[in-house]
Amino acid sequence: MKATLHFKAFCLSFGFLVFASLSLGAKVSSDWPLWRGPFQNGLASPGQDLPNEWSESKNVFWKTKVPGRGHGSPIVVGNQVILPTSNEQKKTQSVLCLDRSTGKLLWTTQIHKGGFMRLNKKGTHASGSLASDGKQLYVNFLNAGAAHTTALSMEGKILWQTKITDYVVHQAYASSPALHGENLLIVAADNKKSGALACLDRTNGKIIWKVGRPKKPNYASPVIYELDGRQQLIMTGCDLVSSYNPRTGEKLWEIKGATTECVTTTVTDGIHVYSSGGYPKNHVSAIRADGSGKIAWSNNIRVYVPSMIVNKGYLYGIADAGVAYCWKSDTGEVMWKGRLGGTFSASLAWADGNLYAANEAGECFVFEASPKRFRILSQNQLGDEIFASPVICGKRLFQRTAHRSGSERQEFLYCIGKK
């Protein structure tokens, strides 16, 4: 029975990857157009051939200063690398575009000026990633008491801007947009005042549907998978795991399988979706995606901020306190756990059988994605501070970091690969 379920999960996961590849187009193997990559799950396309070791002087193709402050990971589309940033002194929120080959700044577009809101000391006013369909760019920003979504051309021209909902800050706002079909954009803005999940028309920014969410603080990004024979938009947090029809907003199913505050973006093995959170309780949960309401397994590990990876029947996660875990994805059996060290906010990425993770002190770990053992391949220092997640595509790893010298802080974006 277990072997049958494992084979079914593999087939469903493989089917999802094929669907994602077809829907995102031919450049899926060389681009990273969304938060957590082309498949929305942290898995890079095969054949990345990355180095295990890098430093300021080793295997760095380019390094570019990033003005201001932000935790948003870049996206990579064609020859463009795009990321958000904010200037705390000038109170501006902007989008930057760099040349993928050289790191040269191509353009900067200011989206908002003024309207900054008080955040948690770790938070920034540019903490979410953009999304791109290859034709336009989409970004969420919190400004002037509301969550807004803005569309830009690939040349940086603002095309439209839509207010999603009023927003009361509890910690910060870092939810990234998701794409669906030919023209739909899904955005989430859970908060204590007026939580909302909305679907926008990518051509003009008009809201196609919008549903209310519980008035509770939560930070998860929406993600869309093909599960149980249908497209499901999954949101975790607000004490719930919820599934919606991405085209209509109709609620497909919902269970109490999460804690109040979740940051991670859920992943799937094709049968389960995985929720994790850290306030007011710690948890990792495996929920059946067929609407049965069944929680297959759960534990009380604090995987609050870093999103997880599921691959070939195993779930990999990093507790915020720096302990890595491998669980059997269908049963929750602990295959191993091992200490990396440090505090983690960046999410895991997978490429060619290895996992990539960076802690808040700028230490980048490469370790095996294998249920057999916990084995660190390398530990690489890059700057003094990392909150953004690694991006892997086109045989390159892109990492946003910050360097500190006394009270001075300067962010950089690195492009890493075998030289």
FENMOGI-V830371 format. One record per residue. N is the residue number from 1. RES is the residue in one small letter. SS is DSSP state (alpha for helix, beta for strand, coil for the rest). D_LAST is the distance of its C-alpha to the last C-alpha in whole Angstrom. Layout:
N,RES,SS,D_LAST  N,RES,SS,D_LAST
//
This chain:
1,m,coil,48  2,k,alpha,44  3,a,alpha,43  4,t,alpha,44  5,l,alpha,43  6,h,alpha,39  7,f,alpha,39  8,k,alpha,40  9,a,alpha,38  10,f,alpha,35  11,c,alpha,37  12,l,alpha,37  13,s,alpha,34  14,f,alpha,32  15,g,alpha,35  16,f,alpha,34  17,l,alpha,30  18,v,alpha,31  19,f,alpha,34  20,a,alpha,31  21,s,alpha,29  22,l,alpha,32  23,s,alpha,33  24,l,alpha,29  25,g,coil,29  26,a,alpha,26  27,k,alpha,23  28,v,alpha,23  29,s,alpha,21  30,s,coil,18  31,d,coil,20  32,w,beta,21  33,p,coil,24  34,l,coil,27  35,w,coil,27  36,r,coil,25  37,g,coil,24  38,p,coil,25  39,f,coil,27  40,q,coil,28  41,n,coil,28  42,g,coil,24  43,l,beta,23  44,a,coil,20  45,s,coil,20  46,p,coil,19  47,g,coil,16  48,q,coil,13  49,d,coil,11  50,l,coil,10  51,p,coil,9  52,n,coil,12  53,e,coil,11  54,w,coil,10  55,s,coil,12  56,e,coil,13  57,s,coil,11  58,k,coil,8  59,n,coil,5  60,v,beta,8  61,f,beta,7  62,w,beta,11  63,k,beta,14  64,t,beta,18  65,k,beta,21  66,v,beta,23  67,p,coil,27  68,g,coil,29  69,r,beta,29  70,g,coil,28  71,h,coil,27  72,g,coil,27  73,s,coil,23  74,p,coil,22  75,i,beta,22  76,v,beta,20  77,v,beta,22  78,g,coil,21  79,n,coil,19  80,q,beta,21  81,v,beta,20  82,i,beta,23  83,l,beta,25  84,p,beta,28  85,t,beta,29  86,s,beta,32  87,n,beta,34  88,e,coil,36  89,q,coil,38  90,k,coil,39  91,k,coil,39  92,t,beta,37  93,q,beta,35  94,s,beta,32  95,v,beta,29  96,l,beta,26  97,c,beta,24  98,l,beta,20  99,d,beta,18  100,r,coil,16  101,s,coil,13  102,t,coil,14  103,g,coil,16  104,k,coil,19  105,l,beta,22  106,l,beta,24  107,w,beta,27  108,t,beta,29  109,t,beta,32  110,q,beta,35  111,i,beta,36  112,h,beta,39  113,k,beta,40  114,g,coil,43  115,g,coil,44  116,f,coil,42  117,m,coil,43  118,r,coil,43  119,l,coil,40  120,n,coil,39  121,k,coil,38  122,k,coil,34  123,g,coil,35  124,t,coil,33  125,h,coil,35  126,a,coil,32  127,s,coil,31  128,g,coil,31  129,s,coil,28  130,l,coil,29  131,a,beta,29  132,s,beta,29  133,d,coil,30  134,g,coil,28  135,k,coil,31  136,q,beta,32  137,l,beta,31  138,y,beta,33  139,v,beta,33  140,n,beta,35  141,f,beta,37  142,l,beta,39  143,n,beta,42  144,a,coil,45  145,g,coil,46  146,a,beta,45  147,a,beta,42  148,h,beta,41  149,t,beta,39  150,t,beta,37  151,a,beta,36  152,l,beta,34  153,s,beta,33  154,m,coil,29  155,e,coil,30  156,g,coil,31  157,k,coil,35  158,i,beta,37  159,l,beta,39  160,w,beta,41  161,q,beta,41  162,t,beta,43  163,k,beta,45  164,i,beta,44  165,t,beta,47  166,d,beta,48  167,y,coil,46  168,v,coil,47  169,v,coil,44  170,h,coil,44  171,q,coil,41  172,a,coil,38  173,y,coil,37  174,a,coil,34  175,s,coil,35  176,s,coil,32  177,p,coil,34  178,a,beta,34  179,l,beta,34  180,h,beta,37  181,g,coil,38  182,e,coil,38  183,n,coil,39  184,l,beta,40  185,l,beta,38  186,i,beta,39  187,v,beta,39  188,a,beta,40  189,a,beta,42  190,d,coil,43  191,n,coil,45  192,k,coil,49  193,k,coil,51  194,s,coil,50  195,g,coil,47  196,a,beta,46  197,l,beta,44  198,a,beta,44  199,c,beta,43  200,l,beta,42  201,d,beta,42  202,r,coil,39  203,t,coil,41  204,n,coil,43  205,g,coil,43  206,k,coil,46  207,i,beta,46  208,i,beta,47  209,w,beta,48  210,k,beta,48  211,v,beta,49  212,g,beta,50  213,r,coil,48  214,p,coil,50  215,k,coil,50  216,k,coil,48  217,p,coil,45  218,n,coil,42  219,y,coil,38  220,a,coil,37  221,s,coil,35  222,p,coil,37  223,v,beta,35  224,i,beta,36  225,y,beta,36  226,e,beta,38  227,l,beta,41  228,d,coil,44  229,g,coil,44  230,r,beta,44  231,q,beta,41  232,q,beta,41  233,l,beta,40  234,i,beta,40  235,m,beta,40  236,t,beta,41  237,g,beta,43  238,c,coil,46  239,d,coil,47  240,l,beta,46  241,v,beta,44  242,s,beta,45  243,s,beta,44  244,y,beta,45  245,n,coil,45  246,p,coil,43  247,r,coil,45  248,t,coil,48  249,g,coil,47  250,e,coil,50  251,k,beta,49  252,l,beta,49  253,w,beta,49  254,e,beta,49  255,i,beta,49  256,k,coil,49  257,g,coil,46  258,a,coil,44  259,t,coil,45  260,t,coil,45  261,e,beta,42  262,c,coil,39  263,v,coil,35  264,t,coil,33  265,t,coil,33  266,t,coil,34  267,v,coil,33  268,t,beta,35  269,d,coil,35  270,g,coil,37  271,i,coil,40  272,h,beta,40  273,v,beta,38  274,y,beta,37  275,s,beta,39  276,s,beta,38  277,g,beta,39  278,g,coil,40  279,y,beta,43  280,p,coil,46  281,k,coil,45  282,n,coil,42  283,h,beta,41  284,v,beta,39  285,s,beta,41  286,a,beta,41  287,i,beta,43  288,r,beta,44  289,a,coil,43  290,d,coil,47  291,g,coil,49  292,s,coil,51  293,g,coil,50  294,k,coil,49  295,i,beta,47  296,a,beta,45  297,w,beta,44  298,s,beta,43  299,n,beta,43  300,n,coil,43  301,i,coil,39  302,r,coil,38  303,v,coil,35  304,y,coil,36  305,v,coil,33  306,p,coil,29  307,s,coil,30  308,m,coil,29  309,i,beta,28  310,v,beta,30  311,n,beta,29  312,k,coil,31  313,g,coil,34  314,y,beta,32  315,l,beta,32  316,y,beta,29  317,g,beta,30  318,i,beta,30  319,a,coil,33  320,d,coil,33  321,a,coil,33  322,g,coil,30  323,v,beta,31  324,a,beta,30  325,y,beta,32  326,c,beta,32  327,w,beta,35  328,k,beta,36  329,s,coil,37  330,d,coil,40  331,t,coil,42  332,g,coil,40  333,e,coil,40  334,v,beta,38  335,m,beta,35  336,w,beta,34  337,k,beta,33  338,g,beta,31  339,r,beta,30  340,l,coil,27  341,g,coil,29  342,g,coil,29  343,t,coil,30  344,f,coil,28  345,s,coil,29  346,a,coil,25  347,s,coil,26  348,l,coil,24  349,a,beta,21  350,w,beta,21  351,a,beta,18  352,d,coil,18  353,g,coil,21  354,n,beta,19  355,l,beta,21  356,y,beta,19  357,a,beta,21  358,a,beta,22  359,n,coil,25  360,e,coil,26  361,a,coil,25  362,g,coil,22  363,e,beta,21  364,c,beta,18  365,f,beta,19  366,v,beta,18  367,f,beta,21  368,e,beta,22  369,a,coil,24  370,s,coil,27  371,p,coil,31  372,k,coil,31  373,r,coil,30  374,f,coil,28  375,r,coil,25  376,i,beta,22  377,l,beta,19  378,s,beta,17  379,q,beta,19  380,n,beta,16  381,q,beta,18  382,l,coil,17  383,g,coil,20  384,d,coil,24  385,e,beta,25  386,i,coil,23  387,f,coil,26  388,a,coil,24  389,s,coil,22  390,p,coil,19  391,v,beta,18  392,i,beta,16  393,c,beta,16  394,g,coil,14  395,k,coil,11  396,r,beta,10  397,l,beta,12  398,f,beta,15  399,q,beta,17  400,r,beta,20  401,t,beta,21  402,a,beta,23  403,h,beta,24  404,r,beta,27  405,s,beta,29  406,g,coil,32  407,s,coil,34  408,e,beta,31  409,r,beta,28  410,q,beta,25  411,e,beta,23  412,f,beta,20  413,l,beta,18  414,y,beta,14  415,c,beta,11  416,i,beta,9  417,g,coil,6  418,k,coil,4  419,k,coil,0
//
